[in-house]
Amino acid sequence: MAQAQNENLGFSDSAGNRPKEATWRGRGTHAASADTNHDEASRMDFVMTLFRHIGRNVAPGHQTVFDKKVEPDFVKKAGRKPKDRHEVRKAMLENPYFQYWSHLRLYSQEASYYERSQIVDRQLDALIDKAKKVPAGRKGKNDKGSLTLNPALVIPPYQAHFDMHWMPGSYFTEFTKDDVAGGAMYDTGGLYITSSGHLGAYNDGAGYAIARYIQSKFPTFKPKRILDEGCTTGSNTVPLKDAWPQAEVHAIDIGAPVLRTAHARSEALGLAVHYSQQDAEHTNFKTGSFDLISSSMFLHETARKAVHNIVKECYRLLSPGGIMVHVEQPPFSWAKSPFDQMTRDWDTHNNNEPFWGAMHDMDLEKVALEAGFKKENITLEMVPLVTPTESDKYALGKGAWFVFVARK
Ligand SMILES: C[S@@+](CC[C@H](N)C(=O)[O-])C[C@H]1O[C@@H](n2cnc3c(N)ncnc32)[C@H](O)[C@@H]1O
């Protein structure tokens, strides 16, 4: 079993040995990546191991605590079981094991940002320079990507007023001229650590899962123009260009620092993407511009009203027969119990992700209907998780994504 997992994670150390599990040192880098020295890499490996330990060895204990202590106490007092995640959360809040687990999760998150900011800050000038020069790495292809920033863009209030999941400065803050700090922070292993490497060394598993899903569900569909929304550093945009090399691929985000990194990263990886700084609620693209619109882990970081506007804008931007696919976690109503819902809602209350809970409560079919999509063309389903490896970018991993899909 361990070996099967190793093969699926697909990383090897400098001596060519495959570690038992994904390590931070094994993450994918490119010509615009931050450099790390031995001590930084060791600390990052510790942080990654800590995340894994908390998820694997500490987290399961609070189900036991709930089953054996918190729920029976609740039943004694209320004469019934907790009816929803909010009641479960309130009941768990006073429990020391729950507090301990929560504290560890927060501590590990802070440690991850602290260590990564040390790495990025000490070489920020060099990273800015690398991003400007757009490192060589293109595989002799003729098409070239681009970067269009809009300093006048108004950052939407649901992003502007706090640091999303405690990331210092969030995605959009510019601490200095031509800043890439937000992008470099993200690219230095955030999602790679929290996913324990299960999204692949380049964190591109969601993009390959989208391509795999579209290719198997709509085999004759060949998109010519693709848009990825809330692209951050383009990890899940690049796989779309890889899957459909003839397509013109665009990607938008509100954050200039992440887009600078995205552009440099895509060029370094040899895949042309046109990045622009735009709000997905109202873009400057012409009506009917795209055959495929995607997003990965994006909608849950926007406000409820924004989700409506973004889906309406997708409808406007799609050509007839065009498809939108948003990758997320499933709605709370699909969870097996109020306890599971509560566990999944932890980020709303503790990880500075205020829209997580609201978004996962939304009736997405209704949102799509209101935007103009027909009921028979809307799909909400689970699709296999992809863990790209060195030899197979579409290798199936353990788990599944929720997709919110609609065809115009
Ligand atoms: C969780 S990240 C998405 C991760 C990314 N898709 C990936 O696969 O790595 C959310 C991104 O959405 C961007 N964002 C938030 N609101 C936006 C909006 N209204 N329009 C465009 N981008 C937005 C943020 O700046 C951030 O980069």
The ligand as an SDF file (V2000), in Angstrom:
LIG
                    3D

 27 29  0  0  0  0  0  0  0  0999 V2000
   -7.8580   29.9570   -3.7670 C   0  0  0  0  0  0  0  0  0  0  0  0
   -7.2480   30.9730   -4.9500 S   0  0  0  0  0  0  0  0  0  0  0  0
   -7.4880   30.0090   -6.4240 C   0  0  0  0  0  0  0  0  0  0  0  0
   -6.4460   28.9950   -6.6230 C   0  0  0  0  0  0  0  0  0  0  0  0
   -6.0510   28.7390   -8.0730 C   0  0  0  0  0  0  0  0  0  0  0  0
   -7.1660   28.6610   -8.9620 N   0  0  0  0  0  0  0  0  0  0  0  0
   -5.2430   27.4730   -8.1610 C   0  0  0  0  0  0  0  0  0  0  0  0
   -5.7060   26.5590   -8.8120 O   0  0  0  0  0  0  0  0  0  0  0  0
   -4.1460   27.4140   -7.5680 O   0  0  0  0  0  0  0  0  0  0  0  0
   -8.4470   32.2400   -5.2450 C   0  0  0  0  0  0  0  0  0  0  0  0
   -7.9700   33.2930   -6.2390 C   0  0  0  0  0  0  0  0  0  0  0  0
   -9.0970   34.0330   -6.6810 O   0  0  0  0  0  0  0  0  0  0  0  0
   -8.7120   35.3800   -6.8780 C   0  0  0  0  0  0  0  0  0  0  0  0
   -9.9340   36.1860   -6.8670 N   0  0  0  0  0  0  0  0  0  0  0  0
  -10.7550   36.4530   -5.8300 C   0  0  0  0  0  0  0  0  0  0  0  0
  -11.8180   37.1860   -6.2260 N   0  0  0  0  0  0  0  0  0  0  0  0
  -11.6640   37.3600   -7.5580 C   0  0  0  0  0  0  0  0  0  0  0  0
  -12.4510   37.9880   -8.5610 C   0  0  0  0  0  0  0  0  0  0  0  0
  -13.6010   38.5950   -8.2770 N   0  0  0  0  0  0  0  0  0  0  0  0
  -12.0160   37.9590   -9.8260 N   0  0  0  0  0  0  0  0  0  0  0  0
  -10.8480   37.3340  -10.1590 C   0  0  0  0  0  0  0  0  0  0  0  0
  -10.0720   36.7180   -9.2530 N   0  0  0  0  0  0  0  0  0  0  0  0
  -10.4680   36.7320   -7.9790 C   0  0  0  0  0  0  0  0  0  0  0  0
   -7.7710   35.6300   -5.7090 C   0  0  0  0  0  0  0  0  0  0  0  0
   -6.9560   36.7570   -5.9490 O   0  0  0  0  0  0  0  0  0  0  0  0
   -7.0070   34.3060   -5.6470 C   0  0  0  0  0  0  0  0  0  0  0  0
   -5.8480   34.3760   -6.4200 O   0  0  0  0  0  0  0  0  0  0  0  0
  1  2  1  0
  2  3  1  0
  2 10  1  0
  3  4  1  0
  4  5  1  0
  5  6  1  0
  5  7  1  0
  7  8  2  0
  7  9  1  0
 10 11  1  0
 11 12  1  0
 11 26  1  0
 12 13  1  0
 13 14  1  0
 13 24  1  0
 14 15  1  0
 14 23  1  0
 15 16  2  0
 16 17  1  0
 17 18  1  0
 17 23  2  0
 18 19  1  0
 18 20  2  0
 20 21  1  0
 21 22  2  0
 22 23  1  0
 24 25  1  0
 24 26  1  0
 26 27  1  0
M  CHG  2   2   1   9  -1
M  END
$$$$
